[in-house]
Amino acid sequence: MSTKYKVSGMTCGGCARSVTNAITAKDGQAKVEVDLAAGTVAVDGSLSADAVKDAVEGAGFDFDGVAAAA
Amino acid sequence: MSTKYKVSGMTCGGCARSVTNAITAKDGQAKVEVDLAAGTVAVDGSLSADAVKDAVEGAGFDFDGVAAAA
């Protein structure tokens, strides 16, 4: 299942990589796609929204909830 | 004691915040100063270079060793 979340504060490829790493640190099997322009992160895997929130916020970005189920 | 490390891949304030958070997650007392232009991270605290390396790499950036004791 893939879920798309709104994440703000990501402005470059380094940010995208950082958010991706924070999420895959919690689930090595997760597939993560960052859309910088849209400010969204799609996560395909078994992580809960709370786990994704923890990862995103722990990396220093703002988690703004679910954007859409993809 | 403050030590300055070379870190590459940081290009914006989001990257700087991400690296800072990754380091302070390991030591909440650490003081971290990122210089984006220089590509350095100064860490004042008790963390070993290996711990800083783990934090930086875990956040998705490249740790290039000690730049200087500050």
Backbone of each chain as nested JSON, in Angstrom:
{
  "chains": [
    {"id": "A", "residues": [
      {"number": 1, "name": "MET", "atoms": {"N": [0.838, -1.191, 0.0], "CA": [0.0, 0.0, 0.0], "C": [0.875, 1.244, 0.0]}},
      {"number": 2, "name": "SER", "atoms": {"N": [0.582, 2.164, -0.859], "CA": [1.345, 3.399, -0.906], "C": [0.484, 4.548, -0.395]}},
      {"number": 3, "name": "THR", "atoms": {"N": [1.072, 5.34, 0.445], "CA": [0.364, 6.503, 0.975], "C": [1.224, 7.731, 0.752]}},
      {"number": 4, "name": "LYS", "atoms": {"N": [0.579, 8.815, 0.358], "CA": [1.315, 10.041, 0.098], "C": [1.075, 11.035, 1.236]}},
      {"number": 5, "name": "TYR", "atoms": {"N": [2.174, 11.545, 1.754], "CA": [2.101, 12.484, 2.872], "C": [2.588, 13.854, 2.444]}},
      {"number": 6, "name": "LYS", "atoms": {"N": [2.057, 14.873, 3.093], "CA": [2.548, 16.225, 2.873], "C": [3.704, 16.477, 3.834]}},
      {"number": 7, "name": "VAL", "atoms": {"N": [4.822, 16.912, 3.279], "CA": [5.997, 17.216, 4.095], "C": [6.537, 18.564, 3.645]}},
      {"number": 8, "name": "SER", "atoms": {"N": [6.68, 19.487, 4.567], "CA": [7.215, 20.786, 4.167], "C": [8.62, 20.997, 4.711]}},
      {"number": 9, "name": "GLY", "atoms": {"N": [9.344, 21.857, 4.045], "CA": [10.707, 22.174, 4.451], "C": [11.763, 21.541, 3.569]}},
      {"number": 10, "name": "MET", "atoms": {"N": [11.351, 20.639, 2.673], "CA": [12.312, 19.996, 1.766], "C": [12.519, 20.913, 0.563]}},
      {"number": 11, "name": "THR", "atoms": {"N": [13.774, 21.299, 0.323], "CA": [13.992, 22.229, -0.783], "C": [15.015, 21.741, -1.799]}},
      {"number": 12, "name": "CYS", "atoms": {"N": [15.673, 20.657, -1.527], "CA": [16.699, 20.213, -2.488], "C": [16.872, 18.706, -2.417]}},
      {"number": 13, "name": "GLY", "atoms": {"N": [17.743, 18.204, -3.259], "CA": [17.977, 16.766, -3.303], "C": [18.55, 16.208, -2.014]}},
      {"number": 14, "name": "GLY", "atoms": {"N": [19.304, 17.032, -1.309], "CA": [19.852, 16.577, -0.023], "C": [18.752, 16.35, 0.987]}},
      {"number": 15, "name": "CYS", "atoms": {"N": [17.779, 17.254, 0.991], "CA": [16.615, 17.096, 1.875], "C": [15.852, 15.823, 1.521]}},
      {"number": 16, "name": "ALA", "atoms": {"N": [15.649, 15.619, 0.239], "CA": [14.9, 14.447, -0.218], "C": [15.591, 13.163, 0.224]}},
      {"number": 17, "name": "ARG", "atoms": {"N": [16.923, 13.162, 0.082], "CA": [17.677, 11.974, 0.472], "C": [17.586, 11.76, 1.978]}},
      {"number": 18, "name": "SER", "atoms": {"N": [17.634, 12.852, 2.701], "CA": [17.592, 12.758, 4.149], "C": [16.264, 12.189, 4.639]}},
      {"number": 19, "name": "VAL", "atoms": {"N": [15.177, 12.67, 4.066], "CA": [13.857, 12.164, 4.443], "C": [13.733, 10.687, 4.051]}},
      {"number": 20, "name": "THR", "atoms": {"N": [14.209, 10.372, 2.858], "CA": [14.161, 8.982, 2.398], "C": [14.922, 8.075, 3.357]}},
      {"number": 21, "name": "ASN", "atoms": {"N": [16.131, 8.485, 3.73], "CA": [16.932, 7.66, 4.639], "C": [16.275, 7.491, 5.998]}},
      {"number": 22, "name": "ALA", "atoms": {"N": [15.664, 8.566, 6.494], "CA": [15.02, 8.488, 7.801], "C": [13.88, 7.475, 7.771]}},
      {"number": 23, "name": "ILE", "atoms": {"N": [13.172, 7.427, 6.657], "CA": [12.05, 6.486, 6.539], "C": [12.561, 5.059, 6.338]}},
      {"number": 24, "name": "THR", "atoms": {"N": [13.546, 4.89, 5.471], "CA": [14.037, 3.525, 5.234], "C": [14.82, 2.993, 6.439]}},
      {"number": 25, "name": "ALA", "atoms": {"N": [15.268, 3.893, 7.322], "CA": [15.903, 3.423, 8.56], "C": [14.888, 2.694, 9.433]}},
      {"number": 26, "name": "LYS", "atoms": {"N": [13.618, 3.075, 9.309], "CA": [12.561, 2.424, 10.091], "C": [12.03, 1.184, 9.394]}},
      {"number": 27, "name": "ASP", "atoms": {"N": [12.109, 1.17, 8.082], "CA": [11.652, 0.006, 7.315], "C": [12.491, -0.091, 6.054]}},
      {"number": 28, "name": "GLY", "atoms": {"N": [13.452, -0.989, 6.098], "CA": [14.389, -1.132, 4.992], "C": [13.726, -1.558, 3.694]}},
      {"number": 29, "name": "GLN", "atoms": {"N": [12.498, -2.055, 3.803], "CA": [11.778, -2.524, 2.618], "C": [10.894, -1.438, 2.019]}},
      {"number": 30, "name": "ALA", "atoms": {"N": [10.763, -0.329, 2.715], "CA": [9.864, 0.728, 2.231], "C": [10.405, 1.345, 0.945]}},
      {"number": 31, "name": "LYS", "atoms": {"N": [9.489, 1.653, 0.052], "CA": [9.852, 2.412, -1.144], "C": [9.364, 3.841, -0.933]}},
      {"number": 32, "name": "VAL", "atoms": {"N": [10.275, 4.771, -1.14], "CA": [9.975, 6.169, -0.838], "C": [10.188, 7.01, -2.088]}},
      {"number": 33, "name": "GLU", "atoms": {"N": [9.191, 7.819, -2.397], "CA": [9.334, 8.747, -3.527], "C": [9.022, 10.15, -3.072]}},
      {"number": 34, "name": "VAL", "atoms": {"N": [10.023, 11.023, -3.214], "CA": [9.86, 12.41, -2.796], "C": [9.572, 13.271, -4.018]}},
      {"number": 35, "name": "ASP", "atoms": {"N": [8.562, 14.114, -3.894], "CA": [8.273, 15.103, -4.938], "C": [8.513, 16.478, -4.321]}},
      {"number": 36, "name": "LEU", "atoms": {"N": [9.688, 17.037, -4.598], "CA": [10.059, 18.314, -3.977], "C": [9.091, 19.421, -4.362]}},
      {"number": 37, "name": "ALA", "atoms": {"N": [8.718, 19.471, -5.633], "CA": [7.862, 20.553, -6.111], "C": [6.497, 20.509, -5.428]}},
      {"number": 38, "name": "ALA", "atoms": {"N": [5.99, 19.301, -5.255], "CA": [4.67, 19.16, -4.642], "C": [4.743, 19.175, -3.115]}},
      {"number": 39, "name": "GLY", "atoms": {"N": [5.938, 18.916, -2.576], "CA": [6.07, 18.828, -1.126], "C": [5.404, 17.582, -0.576]}},
      {"number": 40, "name": "THR", "atoms": {"N": [5.595, 16.485, -1.298], "CA": [4.985, 15.241, -0.841], "C": [6.009, 14.108, -0.808]}},
      {"number": 41, "name": "VAL", "atoms": {"N": [5.703, 13.133, 0.034], "CA": [6.523, 11.93, 0.143], "C": [5.577, 10.739, 0.07]}},
      {"number": 42, "name": "ALA", "atoms": {"N": [5.758, 9.91, -0.948], "CA": [4.948, 8.705, -1.077], "C": [5.736, 7.542, -0.48]}},
      {"number": 43, "name": "VAL", "atoms": {"N": [5.091, 6.809, 0.39], "CA": [5.738, 5.684, 1.054], "C": [4.958, 4.415, 0.758]}},
      {"number": 44, "name": "ASP", "atoms": {"N": [5.651, 3.464, 0.167], "CA": [5.047, 2.175, -0.137], "C": [5.661, 1.161, 0.82]}},
      {"number": 45, "name": "GLY", "atoms": {"N": [4.874, 0.663, 1.737], "CA": [5.413, -0.285, 2.711], "C": [4.463, -0.436, 3.869]}},
      {"number": 46, "name": "SER", "atoms": {"N": [4.984, -0.956, 4.967], "CA": [4.114, -1.308, 6.086], "C": [4.125, -0.279, 7.21]}},
      {"number": 47, "name": "LEU", "atoms": {"N": [4.848, 0.827, 7.021], "CA": [4.935, 1.815, 8.102], "C": [3.605, 2.531, 8.334]}},
      {"number": 48, "name": "SER", "atoms": {"N": [3.304, 2.762, 9.591], "CA": [2.123, 3.549, 9.929], "C": [2.402, 5.017, 9.65]}},
      {"number": 49, "name": "ALA", "atoms": {"N": [1.34, 5.794, 9.584], "CA": [1.503, 7.237, 9.4], "C": [2.3, 7.823, 10.559]}},
      {"number": 50, "name": "ASP", "atoms": {"N": [2.08, 7.31, 11.761], "CA": [2.82, 7.816, 12.922], "C": [4.314, 7.533, 12.795]}},
      {"number": 51, "name": "ALA", "atoms": {"N": [4.648, 6.372, 12.259], "CA": [6.06, 6.038, 12.085], "C": [6.703, 6.946, 11.049]}},
      {"number": 52, "name": "VAL", "atoms": {"N": [5.967, 7.237, 9.987], "CA": [6.486, 8.145, 8.962], "C": [6.634, 9.552, 9.555]}},
      {"number": 53, "name": "LYS", "atoms": {"N": [5.653, 9.961, 10.344], "CA": [5.713, 11.265, 11.008], "C": [6.967, 11.361, 11.88]}},
      {"number": 54, "name": "ASP", "atoms": {"N": [7.225, 10.326, 12.667], "CA": [8.411, 10.315, 13.529], "C": [9.685, 10.466, 12.706]}},
      {"number": 55, "name": "ALA", "atoms": {"N": [9.755, 9.735, 11.601], "CA": [10.949, 9.771, 10.76], "C": [11.142, 11.155, 10.155]}},
      {"number": 56, "name": "VAL", "atoms": {"N": [10.063, 11.709, 9.628], "CA": [10.128, 13.01, 8.963], "C": [10.519, 14.099, 9.967]}},
      {"number": 57, "name": "GLU", "atoms": {"N": [9.852, 14.093, 11.105], "CA": [10.128, 15.129, 12.112], "C": [11.515, 14.933, 12.715]}},
      {"number": 58, "name": "GLY", "atoms": {"N": [11.913, 13.697, 12.883], "CA": [13.244, 13.429, 13.414], "C": [14.331, 13.938, 12.491]}},
      {"number": 59, "name": "ALA", "atoms": {"N": [14.027, 13.981, 11.213], "CA": [15.001, 14.467, 10.237], "C": [14.957, 15.991, 10.125]}},
      {"number": 60, "name": "GLY", "atoms": {"N": [14.004, 16.615, 10.807], "CA": [13.982, 18.073, 10.834], "C": [13.024, 18.719, 9.847]}},
      {"number": 61, "name": "PHE", "atoms": {"N": [12.076, 17.927, 9.352], "CA": [11.098, 18.48, 8.412], "C": [9.712, 18.414, 9.027]}},
      {"number": 62, "name": "ASP", "atoms": {"N": [8.783, 19.131, 8.43], "CA": [7.44, 19.222, 8.995], "C": [6.495, 18.229, 8.321]}},
      {"number": 63, "name": "PHE", "atoms": {"N": [5.864, 17.43, 9.145], "CA": [4.901, 16.44, 8.662], "C": [3.515, 17.051, 8.726]}},
      {"number": 64, "name": "ASP", "atoms": {"N": [2.85, 17.141, 7.573], "CA": [1.556, 17.828, 7.523], "C": [0.396, 16.897, 7.204]}},
      {"number": 65, "name": "GLY", "atoms": {"N": [0.578, 15.61, 7.485], "CA": [-0.532, 14.688, 7.343], "C": [-0.577, 13.976, 6.005]}},
      {"number": 66, "name": "VAL", "atoms": {"N": [-1.632, 13.213, 5.841], "CA": [-1.807, 12.416, 4.635], "C": [-2.283, 13.306, 3.489]}},
      {"number": 67, "name": "ALA", "atoms": {"N": [-1.612, 13.185, 2.345], "CA": [-2.046, 13.93, 1.167], "C": [-3.08, 13.116, 0.406]}},
      {"number": 68, "name": "ALA", "atoms": {"N": [-2.803, 11.824, 0.246], "CA": [-3.706, 10.963, -0.51], "C": [-3.198, 9.534, -0.447]}},
      {"number": 69, "name": "ALA", "atoms": {"N": [-4.105, 8.604, -0.567], "CA": [-3.693, 7.228, -0.784], "C": [-3.391, 7.114, -2.276]}},
      {"number": 70, "name": "ALA", "atoms": {"N": [-2.228, 6.589, -2.604], "CA": [-1.83, 6.547, -4.02], "C": [-2.07, 5.162, -4.588]}}
    ]},
    {"id": "B", "residues": [
      {"number": 1, "name": "MET", "atoms": {"N": [34.645, 20.363, 24.135], "CA": [35.55, 20.286, 22.994], "C": [34.753, 20.352, 21.699]}},
      {"number": 2, "name": "SER", "atoms": {"N": [35.169, 21.214, 20.796], "CA": [34.491, 21.318, 19.518], "C": [35.385, 20.769, 18.419]}},
      {"number": 3, "name": "THR", "atoms": {"N": [34.79, 19.968, 17.572], "CA": [35.548, 19.421, 16.45], "C": [34.789, 19.714, 15.172]}},
      {"number": 4, "name": "LYS", "atoms": {"N": [35.517, 20.087, 14.139], "CA": [34.887, 20.415, 12.867], "C": [35.113, 19.28, 11.88]}},
      {"number": 5, "name": "TYR", "atoms": {"N": [34.021, 18.831, 11.269], "CA": [34.078, 17.723, 10.321], "C": [33.712, 18.193, 8.923]}},
      {"number": 6, "name": "LYS", "atoms": {"N": [34.275, 17.547, 7.944], "CA": [33.886, 17.814, 6.562], "C": [32.686, 16.937, 6.211]}},
      {"number": 7, "name": "VAL", "atoms": {"N": [31.642, 17.562, 5.711], "CA": [30.432, 16.832, 5.329], "C": [30.002, 17.339, 3.961]}},
      {"number": 8, "name": "SER", "atoms": {"N": [29.866, 16.443, 3.011], "CA": [29.445, 16.894, 1.69], "C": [28.023, 16.444, 1.381]}},
      {"number": 9, "name": "GLY", "atoms": {"N": [27.399, 17.179, 0.485], "CA": [26.036, 16.859, 0.077], "C": [25.002, 17.79, 0.662]}},
      {"number": 10, "name": "MET", "atoms": {"N": [25.421, 18.652, 1.592], "CA": [24.48, 19.609, 2.182], "C": [24.414, 20.841, 1.286]}},
      {"number": 11, "name": "THR", "atoms": {"N": [23.209, 21.158, 0.824], "CA": [23.118, 22.295, -0.093], "C": [22.139, 23.379, 0.333]}},
      {"number": 12, "name": "CYS", "atoms": {"N": [21.378, 23.127, 1.371], "CA": [20.398, 24.147, 1.77], "C": [20.118, 24.064, 3.254]}},
      {"number": 13, "name": "GLY", "atoms": {"N": [19.273, 24.97, 3.71], "CA": [18.96, 25.001, 5.126], "C": [18.273, 23.744, 5.626]}},
      {"number": 14, "name": "GLY", "atoms": {"N": [17.526, 23.096, 4.753], "CA": [16.877, 21.841, 5.144], "C": [17.899, 20.753, 5.42]}},
      {"number": 15, "name": "CYS", "atoms": {"N": [18.927, 20.702, 4.592], "CA": [20.02, 19.743, 4.806], "C": [20.711, 20.032, 6.137]}},
      {"number": 16, "name": "ALA", "atoms": {"N": [20.986, 21.297, 6.365], "CA": [21.679, 21.689, 7.594], "C": [20.868, 21.272, 8.813]}},
      {"number": 17, "name": "ARG", "atoms": {"N": [19.57, 21.5, 8.736], "CA": [18.7, 21.145, 9.866], "C": [18.667, 19.641, 10.062]}},
      {"number": 18, "name": "SER", "atoms": {"N": [18.653, 18.928, 8.942], "CA": [18.598, 17.474, 9.018], "C": [19.85, 16.901, 9.668]}},
      {"number": 19, "name": "VAL", "atoms": {"N": [21.003, 17.4, 9.26], "CA": [22.261, 16.921, 9.852], "C": [22.313, 17.29, 11.33]}},
      {"number": 20, "name": "THR", "atoms": {"N": [21.895, 18.502, 11.631], "CA": [21.884, 18.943, 13.03], "C": [21.004, 18.036, 13.876]}},
      {"number": 21, "name": "ASN", "atoms": {"N": [19.806, 17.739, 13.375], "CA": [18.895, 16.882, 14.133], "C": [19.448, 15.483, 14.32]}},
      {"number": 22, "name": "ALA", "atoms": {"N": [20.096, 14.961, 13.286], "CA": [20.647, 13.602, 13.383], "C": [21.719, 13.545, 14.466]}},
      {"number": 23, "name": "ILE", "atoms": {"N": [22.492, 14.602, 14.575], "CA": [23.552, 14.635, 15.593], "C": [22.968, 14.85, 16.981]}},
      {"number": 24, "name": "THR", "atoms": {"N": [22.027, 15.775, 17.107], "CA": [21.465, 16.026, 18.434], "C": [20.565, 14.871, 18.889]}},
      {"number": 25, "name": "ALA", "atoms": {"N": [20.126, 14.037, 17.96], "CA": [19.381, 12.838, 18.357], "C": [20.297, 11.896, 19.134]}},
      {"number": 26, "name": "LYS", "atoms": {"N": [21.584, 11.936, 18.839], "CA": [22.542, 11.079, 19.552], "C": [23.027, 11.714, 20.847]}},
      {"number": 27, "name": "ASP", "atoms": {"N": [23.047, 13.028, 20.879], "CA": [23.482, 13.747, 22.082], "C": [22.718, 15.056, 22.147]}},
      {"number": 28, "name": "GLY", "atoms": {"N": [21.687, 15.057, 22.974], "CA": [20.813, 16.223, 23.068], "C": [21.531, 17.463, 23.567]}},
      {"number": 29, "name": "GLN", "atoms": {"N": [22.714, 17.274, 24.154], "CA": [23.476, 18.405, 24.681], "C": [24.46, 18.963, 23.662]}},
      {"number": 30, "name": "ALA", "atoms": {"N": [24.632, 18.272, 22.549], "CA": [25.624, 18.703, 21.565], "C": [25.223, 20.034, 20.938]}},
      {"number": 31, "name": "LYS", "atoms": {"N": [26.212, 20.878, 20.707], "CA": [25.971, 22.111, 19.949], "C": [26.535, 21.901, 18.561]}},
      {"number": 32, "name": "VAL", "atoms": {"N": [25.698, 22.151, 17.564], "CA": [26.067, 21.853, 16.184], "C": [25.999, 23.126, 15.351]}},
      {"number": 33, "name": "GLU", "atoms": {"N": [27.048, 23.391, 14.61], "CA": [27.047, 24.538, 13.703], "C": [27.42, 24.08, 12.306]}},
      {"number": 34, "name": "VAL", "atoms": {"N": [26.498, 24.303, 11.375], "CA": [26.722, 23.895, 9.995], "C": [27.142, 25.107, 9.171]}},
      {"number": 35, "name": "ASP", "atoms": {"N": [28.207, 24.938, 8.407], "CA": [28.623, 25.971, 7.452], "C": [28.436, 25.386, 6.055]}},
      {"number": 36, "name": "LEU", "atoms": {"N": [27.329, 25.757, 5.425], "CA": [27.0, 25.172, 4.121], "C": [28.059, 25.503, 3.076]}},
      {"number": 37, "name": "ALA", "atoms": {"N": [28.509, 26.752, 3.081], "CA": [29.465, 27.181, 2.062], "C": [30.769, 26.406, 2.181]}},
      {"number": 38, "name": "ALA", "atoms": {"N": [31.198, 26.19, 3.407], "CA": [32.46, 25.483, 3.63], "C": [32.281, 23.967, 3.582]}},
      {"number": 39, "name": "GLY", "atoms": {"N": [31.042, 23.505, 3.735], "CA": [30.808, 22.068, 3.802], "C": [31.353, 21.455, 5.073]}},
      {"number": 40, "name": "THR", "atoms": {"N": [31.146, 22.17, 6.179], "CA": [31.635, 21.658, 7.459], "C": [30.536, 21.676, 8.51]}},
      {"number": 41, "name": "VAL", "atoms": {"N": [30.729, 20.809, 9.496], "CA": [29.832, 20.733, 10.64], "C": [30.701, 20.734, 11.893]}},
      {"number": 42, "name": "ALA", "atoms": {"N": [30.525, 21.745, 12.722], "CA": [31.257, 21.8, 13.983], "C": [30.367, 21.246, 15.079]}},
      {"number": 43, "name": "VAL", "atoms": {"N": [30.898, 20.324, 15.84], "CA": [30.135, 19.686, 16.905], "C": [30.848, 19.916, 18.229]}},
      {"number": 44, "name": "ASP", "atoms": {"N": [30.137, 20.537, 19.15], "CA": [30.666, 20.783, 20.479], "C": [29.913, 19.853, 21.425]}},
      {"number": 45, "name": "GLY", "atoms": {"N": [30.611, 18.877, 21.963], "CA": [29.954, 17.929, 22.852], "C": [30.818, 16.703, 23.038]}},
      {"number": 46, "name": "SER", "atoms": {"N": [30.185, 15.645, 23.506], "CA": [30.954, 14.467, 23.9], "C": [30.95, 13.359, 22.842]}},
      {"number": 47, "name": "LEU", "atoms": {"N": [30.325, 13.616, 21.703], "CA": [30.219, 12.551, 20.696], "C": [31.573, 12.243, 20.058]}},
      {"number": 48, "name": "SER", "atoms": {"N": [31.806, 10.956, 19.831], "CA": [33.015, 10.552, 19.11], "C": [32.851, 10.867, 17.63]}},
      {"number": 49, "name": "ALA", "atoms": {"N": [33.966, 10.887, 16.933], "CA": [33.915, 11.099, 15.486], "C": [33.084, 9.999, 14.821]}},
      {"number": 50, "name": "ASP", "atoms": {"N": [33.194, 8.776, 15.328], "CA": [32.414, 7.674, 14.758], "C": [30.917, 7.891, 14.935]}},
      {"number": 51, "name": "ALA", "atoms": {"N": [30.542, 8.437, 16.08], "CA": [29.122, 8.699, 16.33], "C": [28.611, 9.787, 15.392]}},
      {"number": 52, "name": "VAL", "atoms": {"N": [29.437, 10.806, 15.179], "CA": [29.044, 11.874, 14.251], "C": [28.945, 11.312, 12.834]}},
      {"number": 53, "name": "LYS", "atoms": {"N": [29.907, 10.473, 12.48], "CA": [29.891, 9.823, 11.152], "C": [28.592, 9.039, 10.958]}},
      {"number": 54, "name": "ASP", "atoms": {"N": [28.211, 8.249, 11.961], "CA": [26.973, 7.47, 11.885], "C": [25.77, 8.383, 11.664]}},
      {"number": 55, "name": "ALA", "atoms": {"N": [25.719, 9.481, 12.413], "CA": [24.582, 10.388, 12.316], "C": [24.521, 11.029, 10.932]}},
      {"number": 56, "name": "VAL", "atoms": {"N": [25.673, 11.488, 10.454], "CA": [25.727, 12.173, 9.163], "C": [25.354, 11.211, 8.033]}},
      {"number": 57, "name": "GLU", "atoms": {"N": [25.944, 10.043, 8.061], "CA": [25.671, 9.066, 7.0], "C": [24.236, 8.548, 7.085]}},
      {"number": 58, "name": "GLY", "atoms": {"N": [23.753, 8.399, 8.301], "CA": [22.377, 7.952, 8.483], "C": [21.38, 8.947, 7.904]}},
      {"number": 59, "name": "ALA", "atoms": {"N": [21.765, 10.214, 7.904], "CA": [20.898, 11.251, 7.365], "C": [21.051, 11.383, 5.851]}},
      {"number": 60, "name": "GLY", "atoms": {"N": [21.991, 10.641, 5.275], "CA": [22.105, 10.64, 3.824], "C": [23.176, 11.563, 3.264]}},
      {"number": 61, "name": "PHE", "atoms": {"N": [24.095, 11.996, 4.12], "CA": [25.164, 12.869, 3.656], "C": [26.503, 12.156, 3.801]}},
      {"number": 62, "name": "ASP", "atoms": {"N": [27.525, 12.72, 3.149], "CA": [28.83, 12.065, 3.151], "C": [29.738, 12.665, 4.21]}},
      {"number": 63, "name": "PHE", "atoms": {"N": [30.27, 11.783, 5.028], "CA": [31.189, 12.193, 6.094], "C": [32.604, 12.047, 5.566]}},
      {"number": 64, "name": "ASP", "atoms": {"N": [33.343, 13.162, 5.552], "CA": [34.673, 13.143, 4.95], "C": [35.78, 13.381, 5.966]}},
      {"number": 65, "name": "GLY", "atoms": {"N": [35.498, 13.076, 7.215], "CA": [36.548, 13.13, 8.226], "C": [36.65, 14.456, 8.956]}},
      {"number": 66, "name": "VAL", "atoms": {"N": [37.662, 14.525, 9.785], "CA": [37.856, 15.711, 10.623], "C": [38.458, 16.827, 9.78]}},
      {"number": 67, "name": "ALA", "atoms": {"N": [37.863, 18.026, 9.883], "CA": [38.417, 19.179, 9.187], "C": [39.438, 19.858, 10.08]}},
      {"number": 68, "name": "ALA", "atoms": {"N": [39.076, 20.025, 11.347], "CA": [39.973, 20.719, 12.271], "C": [39.375, 20.675, 13.674]}},
      {"number": 69, "name": "ALA", "atoms": {"N": [40.211, 20.709, 14.679], "CA": [39.73, 20.944, 16.033], "C": [39.536, 22.444, 16.149]}},
      {"number": 70, "name": "ALA", "atoms": {"N": [38.36, 22.82, 16.612], "CA": [38.067, 24.272, 16.627], "C": [38.277, 24.83, 18.035]}}
    ]}
  ]
}
